[in-house]
């Protein structure tokens, strides 16, 4: 029965594998181009320019991924089908052995996962050897066997597929490369735009409150810096990610936060609303020394930082402290714009690589206004 269903699915997907390669080929370099200065963006002070490598060949223009093969995809299909069949209820009557019970795994889901693997293979900074893909596929099969659930005639292949891709990201990429599903990417975009729907808290790793955003629902509800959030709507939490996931929601709704404060335990209800955050906080740390905290490199952090530095310079700051502790990163365009203010004309800010070859580089255009100042980061 297992081989019958497996053979039936592979027969359906055999022609689809060619389509999968075609689909993979649709992922062109336009989706992965290193950011340039950006059309329509204001040029602030020094600016930067992009310099392309004339000898670079984009792997997205090749007919096949460099190291991921049809053999890998075939093996992955086998493992996914085996994962589903192992979770399906046993057939109870002999005549059922002759019936093809349709799988919940579809051609579209296989193409989706195969397309993501192709993106990684084509666009990762270094080439991924075939034997590394061999192990990655086997690891994905183990994740599929662990994560797949079958209930009431339905499977959870989207959730399982995300877990499988996460396994690849953890096992074959560097520690700073991550895979985001749709919801995680949406949260990143919201954070980069300095706005989100929530109660207005900046949290530490363990869910404790670092900053209550002024005039936010959190401030109105009485939440305080130093409070540790241990439950959201009655569900226990222990990390910043868990608090963020459960505290965010639709504007106008409410959330109950359970916090530890001064040895006691409090339940505080706060309304959710559209929250606008700031990335940059600045002050004079000492005579002649300016201090700037930069929370993340988001869309407008370059403007905020440069404005803050100009203010500090007007107050006599000849030296500067840039504090990026806890900064999770952000957009390359913002980083390049900021870095250009501290570099000489023509200096390389950052380079981008695919398959071990340099593509473009971002290079300073004009000397930065902060050049020559003493800076501690």
PyMOL commands that set and color helices and strands:
alter all, ss='L'
color gray80, all
select helices_A, chain A and resi 2-25+29-31+59-61+70-87+94-98+107-123+130-147+157-172+182-192+217-221+240-247+301-314+332-340
alter helices_A, ss='H'
color red, helices_A
select strands_A, chain A and resi 48-52+150-151+154-155+195-198+201-203+209-212+228-232+235-236+254-261+264-271+273-276+280-286+289-294+319-323+348-354+357-364+374-376
alter strands_A, ss='S'
color yellow, strands_A
deselect
rebuild
show_as cartoon
